[in-house]
């Protein structure tokens, strides 16, 4: 096994373990890109250089074998045929260093394309999106709905759409871009978002909320107040702790402190251009735009839309809003 093969297998193992026990390393995209490029170079070299050389060497070796064994062809034809077939197989076989580089290219390239441009798996690490998403949910993120972006650089090269109010969005945390966050989009560029006394107002319009039955969180063994909230065209559930709840105050790091006014335990912000205001559905247990600011468009990863597994609750499979 080559060093590259060992690294690739180790990385894939780390990635799977990360999906089960935490977040997939964000530099995995860079590692996958490098592996794809390196294996692609070897694949092309084998296709146009190494393989033709092997075929030429095989032809010469077989011609020499036939010349050398022509006198004995009539006495032991079956033995000679087996020996000739073994020689042909040996001469046509890829060297180990080509097999474990170029041979991996199709699989690595497929994974790279799927993960970079179509769908990326993601694991919910915290309870900030309860009740919509539970801790341990394994979800899929649509990577192309918000536009085709260059891997690693995350720069949009083809506009296909933009985040909308109510979308559940995965993004790179602005103050630590190596860490992925997931929240719900509340404010779009230019929106005026006001959150006071647990009521959300967007552009002067109170966001509709309808109280439903209480929500019980078995993880914390705690009851919450539960509401159905409508953001744009999306109706979803949101929960609040019993009592006064969390006080809203700016964090030490803020993306644009001047765009927000904190008062009376609440906040009012004007969303800057090419940025988004996001909040968790677990309103009193979510560190989000109310505290640290806005999500720049360059940090957007994609829209979360499907739960495909939760090892603690195998019945949690399907789409969500």
Beta strands, then each sheet from edge to edge (+ up, - down):
strand 1: 119-123
strand 2: 138-142
strand 3: 148-149
strand 4: 156-158
strand 5: 168-172
strand 6: 180-187
strand 7: 192-196
strand 8: 199-202
strand 9: 205-206
strand 10: 209-211
strand 11: 215-217
strand 12: 222-231
strand 13: 234-241
strand 14: 260-263
strand 15: 266-270
strand 16: 275-279
strand 17: 295-296
strand 18: 300-309
strand 19: 318-319
sheet 1: 1+ 2- 18+ 5- 6+ 16- 17+
sheet 2: 1+ 2- 18+ 19-
sheet 3: 3+ 4-
sheet 4: 9+ 8- 7+ 15- 14+
sheet 5: 10+ 12- 11+
sheet 6: 10+ 12- 13+
end
